[in-house]
Amino acid sequence: MTEIKIEKKKPVWPWLLLGAVILALLLYFFVFNKEDEMDEVAEAPASLIDIRENNSTVAAYVNFINSDTNKMSLDHSFTNEALLKLTDATNAMADEVGYSVKADLDKAKELANRITTDPFETSHADNLRKSADIISGSLQNLQKAKYPSLTNEAAEVQSATEGIKPETLILEQKDAVKTFFAKTAKLLERMN
């Protein structure tokens, strides 16, 4: 009788295990690594403070407030012009970073324009405060969404807004009004 040699089959599981390890490595490099890259890209806009926008509308507002050669007077032309420039600058900054505040700022502009009607009207400070509240809120939302490192500056704007008393005539609180404009200029300048 002849001997029949029976060869044992080599196990397949080591090859399956090697294939699974290679597949896992490929998945890691092509799928998970891309997610990490996307996370880095998503995080990049959060630190917009390092990106210089150099928006001319914002710069014009900051220059207008910093030059402060205009005196506040009974016709409230300085206050009106400052508010209009501030709404434009806020909107321009929001547009630069893709953040929408236009609807709110349109209401603020409407209130700002009411300040120059009838110089003897006593509700100008109320309209100023309402406009300042809207602008301050828009700036604060913009800061939270795109400039998280400017929390202190946004809080100073909010505090300056609260310093404007609606029941007091604008000319009797010139310092509070100018402080509000100075704080908003500082915040916008840091964003820009």
TILOKOL-995826 format. One record per residue: x, y, z of N, C-alpha, C, CB in turn; residue in three letters. Coordinates in Angstrom, 1 decimal. Atoms other than C-alpha are relative to their C-alpha. Glycine has a CB too. Layout:
<lumvos>
LUMVO   n.c1   n.c2   n.c3  ca.c1  ca.c2  ca.c3   c.c1   c.c2   c.c3  cb.c1  cb.c2  cb.c3 resn
LUMVO      X      Y      Z      X      Y      Z      X      Y      Z      X      Y      Z  ALA
...
</lumvos>
This chain:
<lumvos>
LUMVO   n.c1   n.c2   n.c3  ca.c1  ca.c2  ca.c3   c.c1   c.c2   c.c3  cb.c1  cb.c2  cb.c3 resn
LUMVO    0.8   -1.1    0.0    0.0    0.0    0.0    0.9    1.3    0.0   -0.9    0.0    1.2  MET
LUMVO   -0.8   -1.2    0.1    1.2    3.4   -0.9   -0.5    1.0    1.0   -0.1    0.5   -1.5  THR
LUMVO    0.3   -1.0   -1.0    1.3    6.1    1.5   -0.5    1.2   -0.7    1.1    0.3    0.9  GLU
LUMVO    0.5   -1.2    0.5   -0.8    9.1    0.7    0.3    1.1    1.0   -1.6   -0.1   -0.3  ILE
LUMVO   -0.4   -1.1   -0.9    0.6   12.3    2.0   -1.2    1.0    0.0    1.3    0.6   -0.4  LYS
LUMVO    1.1   -1.0   -0.1   -2.1   14.6    3.2    0.7    1.3    0.6   -1.1   -0.5    1.0  ILE
LUMVO   -0.6   -1.3   -0.4   -0.9   18.2    3.4   -1.1    0.8    0.7    0.5    0.8   -1.2  GLU
LUMVO    0.9   -0.8   -0.8   -2.5   20.3    6.0   -0.1    1.4   -0.7    0.4    0.2    1.5  LYS
LUMVO    0.2   -1.3    0.6   -4.1   23.5    4.6    0.6    1.0    1.0   -1.5    0.3   -0.3  LYS
LUMVO   -0.5   -1.1   -0.9   -2.4   26.6    5.8   -1.2    0.9    0.4    1.1    0.9   -0.8  LYS
LUMVO    1.2   -0.8   -0.5   -4.7   28.7    8.0   -0.1    1.3   -0.8    0.2    0.3    1.5  PRO
LUMVO    0.3   -1.2    0.7   -6.4   31.6    6.3   -0.1    1.2    0.9   -1.3   -0.2   -0.8  VAL
LUMVO    0.3   -1.1   -1.0   -7.1   33.7    9.4    1.2    1.0    0.1   -0.2   -0.5    1.3  TRP
LUMVO   -1.0   -1.1    0.0   -3.6   35.4    9.4   -0.1    1.0   -1.1    1.4   -0.7    0.0  PRO
LUMVO    0.1   -0.9    1.2   -4.2   36.7    5.9   -1.2    0.9    0.2   -0.2   -0.9   -1.3  TRP
LUMVO    1.2   -0.8   -0.2   -7.7   37.9    6.9    0.3    1.1    1.0   -1.1   -0.8    0.5  LEU
LUMVO   -0.4   -0.9   -1.0   -6.2   39.6   10.0    0.9    1.1   -0.6    0.7   -0.6    1.1  LEU
LUMVO   -0.9   -1.0    0.7   -3.5   41.3    7.8   -0.8    0.9   -0.9    1.1   -0.8   -0.8  LEU
LUMVO    0.9   -0.8    0.9   -6.2   42.5    5.3   -0.8    1.0    0.8   -0.9   -0.9   -0.8  GLY
LUMVO    0.8   -0.8   -0.9   -8.3   43.9    8.2    0.9    1.2    0.5   -0.6   -0.7    1.1  ALA
LUMVO   -0.9   -1.0   -0.5   -5.3   45.8    9.6    0.3    1.0   -1.1    1.3   -0.6    0.5  VAL
LUMVO   -0.3   -0.9    1.1   -4.4   47.3    6.2   -1.2    0.8   -0.4    0.4   -0.8   -1.3  ILE
LUMVO    1.2   -0.8    0.3   -8.0   48.3    5.6   -0.3    1.0    1.1   -1.2   -1.0    0.0  LEU
LUMVO    0.2   -0.9   -1.1   -8.2   49.9    9.0    1.0    1.2   -0.1    0.3   -0.7    1.4  ALA
LUMVO   -1.0   -1.1    0.2   -5.0   51.9    8.3   -0.4    0.9   -1.2    1.4   -0.6   -0.3  LEU
LUMVO    0.4   -0.8    1.1   -6.3   53.0    4.9   -1.2    0.9    0.4   -0.4   -0.9   -1.2  LEU
LUMVO    1.1   -0.8   -0.5   -9.6   54.1    6.5    0.4    1.2    0.9   -1.0   -0.9    0.8  LEU
LUMVO   -0.5   -1.1   -0.8   -7.7   56.1    9.1    0.6    1.1   -0.8    1.0   -0.6    1.0  TYR
LUMVO   -0.6   -1.0    0.7   -5.6   57.9    6.7   -0.9    0.8   -1.0    1.2   -0.6   -0.8  PHE
LUMVO    0.8   -0.6    1.0   -8.2   58.6    4.1   -1.3    0.6    0.5   -0.4   -0.9   -1.1  PHE
LUMVO    1.3   -0.5   -0.5  -11.4   59.1    6.2    0.2    0.9    1.2   -0.9   -1.2    0.3  VAL
LUMVO   -0.1   -0.7   -1.3  -10.5   60.1    9.7    1.0    1.2   -0.1    0.4   -1.0    1.1  PHE
LUMVO   -1.0   -1.1    0.1   -7.5   62.2    8.8   -0.6    1.2   -0.7    1.2   -0.5   -0.8  ASN
LUMVO    0.7   -1.1    0.7   -9.7   64.2    6.4   -0.9    0.7    0.9   -0.7   -0.5   -1.3  LYS
LUMVO    0.9   -0.6   -1.0  -12.2   64.8    9.2    0.8    0.9    0.9   -0.7   -1.1    0.8  GLU
LUMVO   -0.9   -0.9   -0.8   -9.3   66.2   11.3    0.3    1.3   -0.7    1.3   -0.8    0.4  ASP
LUMVO   -0.4   -1.2    0.9   -8.3   68.5    8.4   -1.2    0.9   -0.1    0.4   -0.4   -1.3  GLU
LUMVO    1.3   -0.8    0.1  -12.0   69.6    8.1   -0.2    0.7    1.3   -1.2   -0.8   -0.4  MET
LUMVO    0.2   -0.6   -1.3  -12.1   70.3   11.8    0.9    1.2    0.2    0.2   -1.0    1.2  ASP
LUMVO   -1.0   -1.1    0.0   -9.0   72.5   11.5   -0.5    1.1   -0.8    1.4   -0.5   -0.4  GLU
LUMVO    0.6   -1.1    0.9  -10.6   74.4    8.6   -1.2    0.6    0.7   -0.4   -0.6   -1.4  VAL
LUMVO    1.2   -0.6   -0.7  -13.8   74.8   10.6    0.4    0.9    1.2   -0.9   -1.1    0.4  ALA
LUMVO   -0.4   -0.8   -1.2  -11.9   76.1   13.6    0.7    1.3   -0.4    0.9   -0.8    0.8  GLU
LUMVO   -0.8   -1.2    0.5   -9.9   78.6   11.5   -0.8    1.3    0.1    0.5   -0.2   -1.4  ALA
LUMVO    0.7   -1.3    0.0  -12.7   81.2   11.1   -0.3    0.5    1.4   -1.3   -0.1   -0.7  PRO
LUMVO    0.3   -0.4   -1.4  -13.2   81.2   14.9    1.0    0.9    0.5   -0.1   -1.3    0.9  ALA
LUMVO   -1.1   -0.9   -0.5   -9.9   83.0   15.3    0.2    1.1   -1.0    1.3   -0.8    0.2  SER
LUMVO   -0.1   -1.0    1.0  -10.7   85.8   12.9    0.8    1.2    0.5   -1.3    0.4   -0.5  LEU
LUMVO   -0.7   -1.1   -0.6   -9.0   88.2   15.3    1.4    0.2   -0.7    0.1   -0.1    1.5  ILE
LUMVO   -1.3    0.0    0.6   -5.7   87.3   13.6    0.0    0.4   -1.5    0.7   -1.4    0.1  ASP
LUMVO    0.1   -0.3    1.4   -7.0   88.1   10.1   -0.4    1.5   -0.1   -1.1   -0.8   -0.7  ILE
LUMVO    0.3   -1.4    0.2   -6.9   91.8    9.1   -0.9    0.2   -1.2    1.4    0.8   -0.2  ARG
LUMVO    1.0   -0.2    1.0   -9.9   92.8    7.2    0.2    1.4   -0.8   -1.4    0.1    0.6  GLU
LUMVO   -0.3   -1.3    0.6   -8.9   96.5    6.6   -1.2    0.6   -0.8    1.2   -0.1   -0.9  ASN
LUMVO    1.2   -0.5    0.6  -12.5   97.5    5.8    0.0    1.5    0.1   -1.2   -0.6    0.7  ASN
LUMVO   -0.1   -1.4    0.1  -12.6  101.1    4.7   -1.1    0.7    0.8    0.1    0.5   -1.4  SER
LUMVO    1.2   -0.6   -0.7  -16.1  101.7    6.2    0.3    0.0    1.5   -1.3   -0.8   -0.4  THR
LUMVO   -0.4    0.1   -1.4  -14.9  100.5    9.6    1.0    1.0    0.3    0.4   -1.4    0.4  VAL
LUMVO   -1.1   -1.0   -0.2  -11.8  102.6    9.3   -0.5    1.4    0.0    1.1   -0.1   -1.0  ALA
LUMVO    0.6   -1.4    0.0  -13.8  105.7    8.4   -0.8    0.3    1.3   -1.0    0.1   -1.2  ALA
LUMVO    0.7   -0.3   -1.3  -16.0  105.3   11.5    1.0    0.2    1.1   -0.9   -1.3    0.3  TYR
LUMVO   -1.0   -0.2   -1.1  -13.0  104.8   13.8    0.7    1.3   -0.1    1.0   -1.2   -0.1  VAL
LUMVO   -0.7   -1.4    0.2  -11.3  107.9   12.3   -1.0    1.1    0.4    0.4    0.2   -1.4  ASN
LUMVO    0.9   -1.0   -0.4  -14.5  109.9   12.7   -0.2    0.2    1.5   -1.4   -0.4   -0.6  PHE
LUMVO    0.2   -0.1   -1.5  -14.9  109.0   16.4    1.3    0.4    0.6   -0.4   -1.4    0.5  ILE
LUMVO   -1.2   -0.4   -0.7  -11.2  109.3   17.2    0.4    1.4   -0.3    1.1   -0.9   -0.6  ASN
LUMVO   -0.4   -1.4    0.3  -10.8  112.7   15.5   -0.9    0.9    0.9   -0.3    0.4   -1.5  SER
LUMVO    1.0   -0.6   -0.9  -13.9  113.9   17.5    0.1    1.6    0.0    0.3   -0.4    1.4  ASP
LUMVO    0.0   -1.5    0.1  -13.7  117.5   16.2   -1.4    0.5    0.0    0.8    0.4   -1.3  THR
LUMVO    1.4   -0.4    0.1  -17.4  117.6   15.9   -0.6    0.1    1.5   -0.9   -1.0   -0.7  ASN
LUMVO    0.6   -0.3   -1.3  -19.2  119.1   18.9   -1.5   -0.5    0.0    0.1    1.4    0.4  LYS
LUMVO    1.4    0.4   -0.1  -22.5  117.7   20.1   -0.8    1.3    0.2   -0.2   -1.0    1.2  MET
LUMVO    0.7   -1.2   -0.1  -25.1  120.3   19.6   -1.5   -0.3   -0.1    0.3    1.0   -1.2  SER
LUMVO    1.5    0.1   -0.1  -28.9  120.9   19.7   -0.6   -0.7   -1.2   -0.6    1.3    0.2  LEU
LUMVO    0.5    0.6    1.2  -29.4  119.7   16.2    0.4   -1.5   -0.1    0.5    0.7   -1.3  ASP
LUMVO   -0.4    1.4   -0.1  -27.8  116.3   17.1    0.6   -0.5   -1.3   -1.2   -0.8    0.4  HIS
LUMVO   -0.6    0.4    1.3  -26.0  116.2   13.7    1.2   -1.0    0.2    0.4    1.2   -0.9  SER
LUMVO   -1.1    0.8   -0.4  -22.9  114.7   15.3   -0.4   -1.4    0.4    0.9    0.6    1.1  PHE
LUMVO    0.5    1.2   -0.5  -24.8  112.0   17.1   -0.7   -0.8   -1.1   -1.1    0.2    1.1  THR
LUMVO    0.6    0.7    1.1  -26.8  111.2   14.0    1.0   -0.6   -1.0   -1.0    0.9   -0.8  ASN
LUMVO   -1.0    0.4    1.0  -23.8  111.0   11.7    0.8   -1.2    0.6    1.0    1.2   -0.3  GLU
LUMVO   -0.8    1.0   -0.7  -21.9  108.9   14.3   -0.8   -1.3    0.0    0.3    0.4    1.4  ALA
LUMVO    0.8    1.2    0.0  -24.8  106.4   14.6   -0.1   -0.6   -1.4   -1.4    0.4    0.5  LEU
LUMVO    0.1    0.5    1.4  -25.2  106.2   10.8    1.3   -0.7   -0.4   -0.4    1.1   -1.0  LEU
LUMVO   -1.3    0.6    0.3  -21.5  105.6   10.4    0.3   -1.3    0.7    1.2    1.0    0.3  LYS
LUMVO   -0.1    1.2   -0.8  -21.6  103.0   13.2   -0.8   -1.1   -0.6   -0.4    0.3    1.4  LEU
LUMVO    0.8    1.1    0.6  -24.4  101.1   11.6    0.6   -0.5   -1.3   -1.5    0.5   -0.3  THR
LUMVO   -0.7    0.4    1.2  -22.6  101.1    8.3    1.2   -0.8    0.3    0.4    1.2   -0.9  ASP
LUMVO   -1.2    0.7   -0.3  -19.4  100.0    9.9   -0.3   -1.4    0.6    0.9    0.8    1.0  ALA
LUMVO    0.4    1.3   -0.6  -21.1   97.2   11.9   -0.5   -0.9   -1.2   -1.1    0.2    1.0  THR
LUMVO    0.4    0.8    1.1  -22.8   96.0    8.7    1.1   -0.4   -0.9   -1.1    0.8   -0.8  ASN
LUMVO   -1.1    0.3    0.8  -19.6   96.2    6.7    0.9   -1.1    0.7    0.9    1.2   -0.2  ALA
LUMVO   -0.8    1.0   -0.6  -17.7   94.2    9.3   -0.7   -1.4    0.0    0.2    0.4    1.5  MET
LUMVO    0.8    1.2    0.0  -20.5   91.6    9.5    0.1   -0.6   -1.4   -1.4    0.2    0.4  ALA
LUMVO   -0.1    0.5    1.3  -20.4   91.3    5.7    1.4   -0.6   -0.3   -0.3    1.1   -1.0  ASP
LUMVO   -1.4    0.5    0.2  -16.6   90.8    5.7    0.1   -1.5    0.5    1.0    0.9    0.8  GLU
LUMVO   -0.2    1.3   -0.5  -17.0   87.7    7.8   -1.2   -0.9   -0.2    0.3    0.1    1.5  VAL
LUMVO    1.2    0.8    0.4  -20.3   86.4    6.4   -1.0   -0.1    1.1    0.5   -1.3   -0.4  GLY
LUMVO    1.0    0.0   -1.1  -22.6   87.3    9.3   -1.0    1.0   -0.3    0.7    0.3    1.4  TYR
LUMVO    1.1   -0.9    0.4  -26.0   88.8    8.8   -0.6    0.8    1.1   -1.1   -0.8   -0.7  SER
LUMVO    0.7   -0.9   -1.1  -27.2   91.8   10.9   -0.7    1.1   -0.7    1.1    0.6    0.9  VAL
LUMVO    0.6   -1.1    0.7  -28.7   94.0    8.2   -1.4    0.4    0.5    0.0   -0.3   -1.5  LYS
LUMVO    1.4   -0.3   -0.4  -32.3   93.7    9.3   -0.1    0.8    1.3   -0.8   -1.3    0.2  ALA
LUMVO    0.0   -0.8   -1.2  -31.5   94.9   12.8    0.6    1.4   -0.2    0.9   -0.8    1.0  ASP
LUMVO   -0.6   -1.3    0.2  -29.3   97.7   11.6   -0.9    1.0   -0.8    1.3   -0.2   -0.7  LEU
LUMVO    0.9   -0.9    0.7  -32.0   99.0    9.3   -0.9    0.7    1.0   -0.9   -0.8   -1.0  ASP
LUMVO    0.9   -0.6   -1.1  -34.2   99.6   12.4    0.9    1.0    0.8   -0.5   -1.1    1.0  LYS
LUMVO   -0.9   -0.9   -0.7  -31.2  101.2   14.2    0.2    1.3   -0.8    1.4   -0.6    0.3  ALA
LUMVO   -0.2   -1.2    0.8  -30.7  103.6   11.2   -1.3    0.9    0.0    0.3   -0.4   -1.5  LYS
LUMVO    1.3   -0.7   -0.1  -34.4  104.5   11.3   -0.1    0.8    1.3   -1.2   -0.9   -0.1  GLU
LUMVO    0.0   -0.7   -1.3  -34.1  105.4   15.0    1.0    1.1    0.0    0.3   -1.0    1.1  LEU
LUMVO   -1.0   -1.1    0.1  -30.9  107.4   14.3   -0.5    1.2   -0.8    1.3   -0.6   -0.6  ALA
LUMVO    0.5   -1.1    0.8  -32.6  109.5   11.7   -1.1    0.8    0.7   -0.6   -0.5   -1.3  ASN
LUMVO    1.0   -0.7   -0.8  -35.4  110.4   14.2    0.6    1.0    0.9   -0.8   -1.0    0.8  ARG
LUMVO   -0.7   -0.9   -0.9  -32.8  112.1   16.3    0.1    1.4   -0.5    1.4   -0.5    0.4  ILE
LUMVO   -0.2   -1.4    0.6  -32.4  115.0   13.9   -1.3    0.7   -0.3    0.9   -0.2   -1.3  THR
LUMVO    1.3   -0.7    0.2  -36.1  115.7   13.5   -0.3    0.8    1.2   -1.1   -1.0   -0.4  THR
LUMVO    0.4   -0.9   -1.1  -37.3  118.6   15.7    1.0    0.0    1.1   -1.3   -0.4    0.5  ASP
LUMVO   -1.1   -0.1   -1.0  -34.3  119.7   17.8   -0.6    0.2    1.4    0.9    1.1   -0.3  PRO
LUMVO    0.6   -0.2   -1.3  -36.7  120.5   20.7   -0.7   -1.2    0.5   -0.9    1.2    0.0  PHE
LUMVO    0.6    1.2   -0.4  -38.1  117.0   20.9    0.8   -0.6    1.2   -0.1   -1.0   -1.2  GLU
LUMVO   -0.7    0.5   -1.1  -37.3  115.4   24.2    0.2   -1.5    0.0   -0.8    0.3    1.3  THR
LUMVO   -0.1    1.5    0.0  -37.4  111.7   23.1    1.2   -0.4   -0.8   -1.2   -0.6   -0.6  SER
LUMVO   -1.2    0.4    0.8  -34.1  111.8   21.2    0.9   -1.0    0.8    0.8    1.3   -0.3  HIS
LUMVO   -0.9    0.9   -0.8  -32.2  110.1   24.0   -0.6   -1.4    0.0    0.2    0.5    1.4  ALA
LUMVO    0.7    1.3    0.0  -34.8  107.3   24.0    0.3   -0.7   -1.4   -1.5    0.2    0.1  ASP
LUMVO   -0.3    0.6    1.3  -34.3  106.8   20.2    1.5   -0.4   -0.1   -0.4    1.0   -1.1  ASN
LUMVO   -1.4    0.3    0.0  -30.5  107.0   20.7    0.2   -1.3    0.8    0.8    1.1    0.6  LEU
LUMVO   -0.2    1.2   -0.8  -30.7  104.3   23.4   -0.5   -1.2   -0.7   -0.7    0.2    1.4  ARG
LUMVO    0.5    1.2    0.8  -32.9  102.0   21.3    0.9   -0.4   -1.1   -1.4    0.3   -0.5  LYS
LUMVO   -1.0    0.2    1.1  -30.5  102.4   18.4    1.3   -0.6    0.5    0.3    1.3   -0.8  SER
LUMVO   -1.2    0.5   -0.6  -27.5  101.8   20.6   -0.2   -1.4    0.5    0.4    0.9    1.2  ALA
LUMVO    0.3    1.3   -0.4  -29.2   98.7   22.1    0.1   -1.0   -1.2   -1.3   -0.1    0.7  ASP
LUMVO    0.0    0.9    1.2  -29.7   97.2   18.6    1.4   -0.2   -0.5   -0.9    0.7   -1.1  ILE
LUMVO   -1.4    0.1    0.6  -26.2   98.0   17.4    0.9   -0.8    1.0    0.6    1.4   -0.2  ILE
LUMVO   -0.7    0.8   -1.0  -24.7   96.7   20.7   -0.3   -1.5   -0.1   -0.3    0.6    1.4  SER
LUMVO    0.4    1.4    0.1  -26.6   93.5   20.4    0.5   -0.6   -1.2   -1.6   -0.1    0.0  GLY
LUMVO   -0.6    0.5    1.2  -25.5   93.1   16.8    1.5   -0.3    0.1   -0.3    0.9   -1.2  SER
LUMVO   -1.4    0.1   -0.2  -21.9   93.7   17.7    0.3   -1.2    1.0    0.6    1.3    0.6  LEU
LUMVO   -0.3    1.1   -0.9  -22.1   91.3   20.6   -0.3   -1.4   -0.6   -1.0    0.1    1.3  GLN
LUMVO    0.3    1.3    0.7  -23.7   88.5   18.5    1.2   -0.3   -1.0   -1.3    0.1   -0.8  ASN
LUMVO   -1.1    0.2    1.0  -21.0   89.1   15.8    1.3   -0.4    0.8    0.3    1.3   -0.7  LEU
LUMVO   -1.2    0.3   -0.8  -18.3   89.0   18.5   -0.1   -1.5    0.5    0.1    0.9    1.2  GLN
LUMVO    0.1    1.4   -0.5  -19.6   85.7   20.0    0.2   -1.0   -1.2   -1.4   -0.2    0.6  LYS
LUMVO   -0.1    0.9    1.2  -19.9   84.1   16.5    1.4   -0.1   -0.6   -1.1    0.4   -1.0  ALA
LUMVO   -1.2    0.0    0.9  -16.7   85.2   14.9    1.3    0.5    0.8   -0.2    0.9   -1.1  LYS
LUMVO   -1.2   -0.5   -0.7  -14.4   86.9   17.5   -0.1   -0.3    1.5    0.1    1.5   -0.2  TYR
LUMVO    0.2    0.4   -1.4  -14.6   84.9   20.8    1.0    0.6    0.9    0.1   -1.4    0.1  PRO
LUMVO   -1.0   -0.5   -0.9  -11.4   86.5   22.1   -0.3    1.5    0.4    1.4   -0.1   -0.6  SER
LUMVO    0.3   -1.4   -0.3  -13.0   90.0   22.2   -1.2    0.2    0.9   -0.4    0.8   -1.3  LEU
LUMVO    1.1   -0.1   -1.0  -15.5   89.3   25.0    0.1    1.2    0.9    0.1   -1.3    0.9  THR
LUMVO   -0.1   -1.2   -0.9  -14.2   92.1   27.2   -0.4    1.3   -0.7    1.5    0.1    0.6  ASN
LUMVO    0.4   -1.2    0.7  -14.5   94.7   24.5   -1.5    0.1   -0.3    0.8    0.0   -1.4  GLU
LUMVO    1.4    0.0    0.2  -18.0   93.6   23.7   -0.8    0.3    1.3   -0.5   -1.4   -0.6  ALA
LUMVO    0.6   -0.4   -1.3  -18.9   93.8   27.4    0.1    1.5    0.3    0.6   -0.9    1.1  ALA
LUMVO   -0.2   -1.4   -0.2  -17.5   97.3   27.5   -1.0    0.8   -0.9    1.4    0.5   -0.4  GLU
LUMVO    1.0   -0.7    0.8  -19.8   98.3   24.6   -1.4   -0.1    0.6    0.0   -0.7   -1.5  VAL
LUMVO    1.3    0.2   -0.7  -22.8   96.8   26.4   -0.1    0.9    1.2   -0.2   -1.5    0.4  GLN
LUMVO    0.0   -0.8   -1.1  -21.9   98.6   29.5   -0.1    1.5   -0.3    1.3   -0.2    0.9  SER
LUMVO    0.2   -1.4    0.5  -21.5  101.9   27.6   -1.4    0.3   -0.5    1.1    0.3   -1.1  ALA
LUMVO    1.4   -0.1    0.5  -24.9  101.3   26.0   -0.9    0.3    1.2   -0.4   -1.2   -0.8  THR
LUMVO    0.9   -0.2   -1.2  -26.5  101.0   29.4    0.3    1.3    0.7    0.3   -1.2    1.0  GLU
LUMVO   -0.3   -1.3   -0.6  -24.8  104.2   30.4   -0.8    1.2   -0.6    1.5    0.3   -0.1  GLY
LUMVO    0.9   -1.0    0.6  -27.1  106.1   28.0   -1.4   -0.1    0.6    0.0   -0.2   -1.6  ILE
LUMVO    1.3    0.1   -0.7  -30.2  107.0   29.9   -1.1    0.6   -0.9    0.1    0.8    1.4  LYS
LUMVO    1.1   -0.5    0.9  -33.4  107.3   27.8   -0.7    1.2    0.5   -0.9   -1.1   -0.3  PRO
LUMVO    0.8   -1.1   -0.5  -35.0  109.8   30.1    0.8    1.3    0.2   -0.5   -0.4    1.4  GLU
LUMVO   -0.8   -1.1   -0.1  -32.1  112.2   30.1    0.3    0.6   -1.4    1.3   -0.3    0.8  THR
LUMVO   -0.3   -0.6    1.3  -31.5  114.7   27.3    1.4   -0.4   -0.5   -0.2    1.5    0.1  LEU
LUMVO   -1.3    0.4    0.5  -28.7  113.8   25.0    1.1    0.9    0.4   -0.1   -0.2   -1.5  ILE
LUMVO   -1.0   -1.0   -0.3  -26.8  117.0   25.6    0.4    0.0    1.4   -0.5    1.4   -0.4  LEU
LUMVO   -0.3    0.1   -1.4  -26.9  116.4   29.3    0.8   -1.3    0.4   -1.3    0.0    0.9  GLU
LUMVO   -0.8    1.2   -0.2  -25.1  113.1   28.9    1.0   -0.3   -1.2   -1.0   -1.3    0.1  GLN
LUMVO   -1.0    0.0    1.1  -22.5  113.9   26.3    1.1   -1.0    0.2    0.6    1.4   -0.2  LYS
LUMVO   -1.1    0.9   -0.3  -19.8  111.9   28.1   -0.5   -1.5   -0.2    0.5    0.2    1.4  ASP
LUMVO    0.4    1.4    0.2  -21.9  108.7   28.1   -0.2   -0.3   -1.5   -1.4   -0.1    0.7  ALA
LUMVO    0.2    0.2    1.5  -22.8  109.1   24.4    1.4   -0.2   -0.7   -0.8    1.1   -0.6  VAL
LUMVO   -1.3    0.1    0.7  -19.2  109.7   23.4    0.8   -1.3    0.5    0.9    1.3    0.4  LYS
LUMVO   -0.6    1.2   -0.5  -18.1  106.8   25.6   -0.5   -1.2   -0.8   -0.2   -0.2    1.5  THR
LUMVO    0.6    1.1    0.8  -20.5  104.5   23.7    0.7    0.0   -1.3   -1.5    0.3   -0.1  PHE
LUMVO   -0.6   -0.1    1.3  -19.1  105.7   20.4    1.5   -0.5    0.1   -0.1    1.4   -0.6  PHE
LUMVO   -1.4    0.3   -0.1  -15.5  105.3   21.6    0.2   -1.5    0.2    0.7    0.7    1.2  ALA
LUMVO   -0.1    1.5   -0.3  -16.1  101.7   22.9   -0.3   -0.8   -1.2   -0.9   -0.4    1.2  LYS
LUMVO    0.3    0.7    1.2  -17.8  100.7   19.7    1.1    0.1   -1.1   -1.3    0.5   -0.6  THR
LUMVO   -1.1   -0.2    0.9  -14.9  102.2   17.7    1.2   -1.0    0.3    0.5    1.4    0.0  ALA
LUMVO   -1.1    0.9   -0.5  -12.4  100.2   19.8   -0.3   -1.4   -0.4    0.1    0.1    1.5  LYS
LUMVO    0.4    1.4    0.3  -14.3   96.9   19.3    0.1   -0.2   -1.5   -1.4   -0.3    0.5  LEU
LUMVO   -0.1    0.2    1.5  -14.7   97.4   15.5    1.4    0.1   -0.5   -0.9    1.1   -0.6  LEU
LUMVO   -1.4   -0.1    0.4  -11.1   98.4   15.2    0.8   -1.3    0.3    0.7    1.2    0.7  GLU
LUMVO   -0.6    1.3   -0.3  -10.0   95.2   16.9   -0.5   -1.1   -0.9   -0.3   -0.4    1.5  ARG
LUMVO    0.5    1.0    1.0  -12.3   93.2   14.6    0.6    0.2   -1.4   -1.6    0.1   -0.1  MET
LUMVO   -0.5   -0.4    1.4  -11.0   95.0   11.5    1.5   -0.3   -0.1   -0.3    1.5   -0.3  ASN
</lumvos>
